[in-house]
């Protein structure tokens, strides 16, 4: 099968962020069995060596320069871009990724392929409606849902702007969902959310030979590379907390601040020797500032994420925003690190409840985090239980081979 994969985010290396992790690992699975052409964008931060490596791993790699980010041109420029977004019905975050050269290539070559997949919804802009070939969108995360969640939790960087844009995002998501033969999400919660954009099959008619709208929404969770995140051989003990992730991501910045400024000081009142490592690439000035707090270490990029996990007593993941399954959660569980996480961090995972082995501790308020961390500090047997059960869950349900096989079925069935 000849597959066209569109991704404005350059999908290599798979350590840069969640989009790259999911796109690259699904691509890797598909390329082992099919002919995959990747059309993507490169920027100043994309290394020639990275392009060369990815080119060797796919049937065809087509790259275009990433559109230049718009420079600040005052209030009039911002108003003008907002008016253009409303007029075209496309969010500015999507407009920024538009490339006439990439669009022309897609228009000229689309019919060469059996199926096209958009890795993240922002790539939908390159496809016509209706699309002349079967089309799949791997949503990754809902633009409307993510914005709304940040507003409701008070974590939006520009709340006034986002409230004004929220209706546009809703209409945009509803419209682009109609374009695709199949829509892939990472959790049942996301599936239920996007279902409201597809009220019935008669009104959607996204493409020829489309299945019923209920079947168009498919849940394919993220996976984890068990060889890159091996099970740790011993519990180091101690009182060392770790939080991982790209440190320029808004949900991660908020979680790092919440953990460093609110949770950690309360834990240190009980366990004064407690330390916290914030491990991840591209820490913003706000994250770097956290390194001045007692017990907090901001590492920046590290050679081995799994080594930092193995050295920690507990992984604490106090995410308050963000939709879908979190790679940082899967990686910690695979590495055998006891996890204390929020509902957002544990979304899409059965880690507690009736007839479910206890695989992580759930916390959402500062007092719940302090209680859970204290419990794990004091109980090595509980740490061993979570470690064993978490790894077992990853091995049986969340490998990239499992996710890739499911994705392959979706692409095959759309033809």
N, C-alpha and C positions, 0 to 999 in steps of 0.2 A: 504494500500500500504506500502510495506517495502522499506524504503529509507535509502541509505547510504550517509552520509554527511562527506566530507573530509575537514579538516581545520587545517593547520599547526599552525595557530594562535589560541590559546585557547580562545574560544568565550565567556568567562565570567570573570569578570562582564562586562556588556555592556556599561561601562563608560570609559573604557581604551582607546578606539580609534575608528575610523570610521569602521574598519573591524569588530571589536567585536560588534558594535552597529547593523550593518546590518545583520551579521550572526546570532546573538542571537535572534533578533526579528523575523526573518523569520523562524528560527528553532522553536521558541516558538509557532508560528502559526501552523506549520506543525505537531508538536508533539501532538497538541490538536486533530488532526484528523487522524493521521497515526502513524506507528511505525518507529521511527527514530533512527538509530545507528550513533553516532558521533565518528569519529576517528580523534584524535587530538594529539598535542604535548604539553608537560608541561616543564617549565624551573624553574630556581631558584626563579623567581619572581611570580610563580604561587602558591597560598596558598592552603594547604590541605582543608581548609574550602570552598574555591571556587570550588575545584574539587568535594567535597561532595554535594554541592548545585546543580551543574550542573548534577551530576549523578542522583539525584532525579527527574530531570525535563525531562529526555530522556528515551527512551526504553533501550538503551545500550550505555555506554560510554567506549571507548577503548582509553587508553592514552599511549604515548611513550615519552621517554626523548627527549627533544629538542637537536638536534646535537650541540656539542660544537662549539662556534664561534672560527674560526681559529685565533691563535695568530699571531701577526706581526712577520714574519720571513724574513724581508728584501726584497730587490728588486727581488731577484731570486724566492722567494716564490710567490710574486705577479705575476711575469711573467709566472710562471708555472701554476698558477690557471687560468690566462687569456688564455693560450694556451689550457688548458683542456676544458675551456668553448667553445672556438671556435671549437675544435675538435669534441665535443659532440653536439654542436649547442644549448647549454643551458646556459643562463646567470648565473654568479656566485651567484647572489642573490637567484636563484632557487636551484642551487647545494647545497648551504648551508643548505637547508631545507630537503635534502634527508636523509632518515633514512632506512637502510636495514631492520630493524625490522618492521617498519610500512609498507614498501613495501611488505614484506613477508606476513603480515596479509591481505593486500588488495588482493594480488594474490590468497591467499587461500580462501577468503570469498566473493569475488566480486559477484559471481553468486548466492549468497543467496538472492540478492536484486532485486527489480523490476526496480530501477533507481538509479543512483549515481549522486550526485551534488558536484562539486568542488567549495568551497567558497573562491574565489579569484583564479586568474589564476595560481599562483605558485603551486597549488595542482595538476595541470594537469599531473605533472611528474610521479605520482603514477599510472596512467591509461595506459593500453596498447593501441596501435593503430593497427587495429581497436578495439574498446572497445566491449566486448561481450554482454553488456547490454546497454540500452539507457543511455546517459551521458549528463549532463548539466553543463556548467561552468557559474558561477555568477562572472563576470569579476571584479567587483568593480572599477578597474582602469586599463588602458592600460599601460603596462610596457614601450613599445616603445613611446607611446604618452606622458607619463609623463616625460620621460627622454628628449625627443626632446623639450618639452615645457620649461623645466628648462634651457636647453642650449640656446634656443632662447631668453629667458628673462634674461639671465645672472645670474641665481640663482643656478646653479649647483655647488656642493661642489668641484667636481673634473672634470672640463670641458674637459681636454685633454683625460682622461680615458673614459669619457662618449661619446665624439665624436668618439673615436675608437670603442666603444662598440655598437654604434647606429645601424650599419648594422646588427650586430648579433641579437639585440633585434627585429629588423624588421623581419628578417627571422624566428626567434623563434616564434613570435606572429602569423605570417602567417601560420607556420606549426601547432602550437597547435590548432588554430581555426578549422582546418580540422578534428580534433578528435571528435568533439562534435555534438550531435544531435540537441542541442539548445544552444544558447549563449545569456546570459542575461546581459544587460547594464543598466545604470541608467538614461541616457539622450538621446534625439534624436541626439545630436551632436556626442556622443560616437557611436551611431548606424551607423551614416553616415561614421564615421571614420573607424570602423571595417569592414564595407561593402566592402572596397577595398581589404580586405584579402579573400573575398568570391566572386570572380568575376562572377561565374555562378555555378549553381547546378551540372552541368555535371562534372566539374573539381574537385569538392570538395569531394562528396561522403563520408561524415564523418562517417556514421554508417548505419546499416540496418534500413529501414523504416524511413529514414530522410526526413522531408518535404523540400520544395523548400528553397533555401538559403536565400531568402528574408524573409521567415517566421521564419527561424532559429534565426534571430536576433530580440530579444524581449526587449522592454524598460520597465523596472519596477523601478520606482523611489524609493528612500529611503522614509521612513516614520518617524513619530515622535510620541512619547507616550504622548498623550494629558493630561493624569493624572499626569505624572511626570513633565510636563511643562504647568501648568495651566495658564490661562489668568490672567494678573495682574489686581488687583482691582483699582489701581490708578496710575497716572503719577506722579513720584516723583519730576519732574521739575529739576532744577539745571543744572549743566554743567558737568555731569559725563559720560565718555565714557567707553565702555567695549569691550574687545576682548577675545573670549573663544576658547579653544581647547587644545589638547595635545601639550605641549610646547617642545617636542623633535622631532616633525615632521618638516621636512625641509620647506614645504610650510608655516606652522604656524610660524616658526622662522623668515623666510623672511618677512612675513606680520607684525609680532610684531615689527621687527626692522624698517620697512618702516613707520609704524604707529607712533612709539615712537620717531624716529629720524628725520622724515621729516614732517609728517602731524601734529602731536600734537604741535610742536613748532610754526608752522604757525597759528594754531587755538588759541594758548595761546597769540599770539600777539594781537588778537582781543578780546578774552575772557580769561584774565589772570588766572581766578579761575578754568579753566578746568582741570580735572584730568582724568587719564586713568588707568583702572585696566586690567592687563593681567592675566586671570584666566584659570588655567589648570595645570594638573599634569605633573611632571617630567620636570620642566624648566631646560634647559641646561645652562651652564655657560654664554653663549652669551645672553640668555634671562634674566638671573639673573642680568647681568651687566646693563640691561636697567632700572632696579629699581633705579639706581643712578641718572637718568635724572629727571629734575624738573617735578612734576606732575604725574610721573609713579609709579605704585604700582604693584609688581609681587607677586601674592598671593600663588603660588604653588597649591597643591591640596586643595580643599574646601569641606566642608560637603554637601553643597547644591549649585549646579550650578544655579538652577532656582532662588534662592534668590538673587544671584549676578546680574542676568539679571534683575530681578524686581526692583532692587535698582538703575539701570543705567538709564540715560536719553536716550542714543542712543547706539546701538550696531554697531560698525564700523568693517567691514570685508574686509580689503584691500588685499585679496589674489591675488597673481600675477602668481601662478602656481597651478596645481592640476586639475584633470579632474573629471567630474561627479557632482552629487548633493551633497552639503555639509551639513552634519548634524548640524553644528553650525548655519547655516542659518535657517534651519527648526526649530530648537529649539528656536531661538530668535523670529521668526515670531509667533510660537505657544504661546510663553510667552507674546506676545503683545508688544514687544520692537520695536520701530522704527529702521529700518535697513538702513544703508548706506553701499553699497557693490560694489565690482568690478564685471566685467563680469564673472570672474571665480567663485566668491562667489555666484552669482545669476544664475549660469548655470542650465538649466532645469526648471526654474521657470518663469512664465508669471507674471511679477510684474509691467510692464509699457507698454506703446504703445497704439495704437488705440483700442478702445472698451475694454480696460482692466482697471479695477479699480486700482488706484495707490496703490501699496502694499509695495514698498521700493524705495529708491532713489539710482540711479546708479552713480558711480564715478570711474574713472580710473587714473586720474592725481592728483597730490597734490592740484592744484587749484580747481579741481572739488570736492575733499573731503572737503576742507575748506568751499566752497560755500554751499554744502549740509548740513554739520554739523551746520554752522551758520544759515541756513534757519530753521532747526529744533529747534535749541536753541531759536529762536525768535518767533516761531509760534506753540503754544500749539495745535491749531486746526488741523494743519497738522500732528502733532505727533499722535493725536487721530485718524485721518483718516487712517494713515499707520497701527496703532495698530489694529484697527478693521478689516481692509481689510486683513492684514497679517494673523490674527488668522482665519478668515473665509476661506482663501485659504487652510490652514492646515487641518481644520475640514472636508472640502469637497473633497480634492484630495490627501492628503499626510499622511494618518494614516497607521500604520503597518498592520491593518486588510485589508486595500485596497491592499497594497503591497503583503501581504501574500496570499491573494486569487488569485492574478495574478500569483504568483510564483507556487502555487499549481496547477493551470491550465497548466502551462508549463510542470511541472513534470508529470502530468497525461497524457498529450497529446503525450509525447515522447514514451510512452509504445507501 
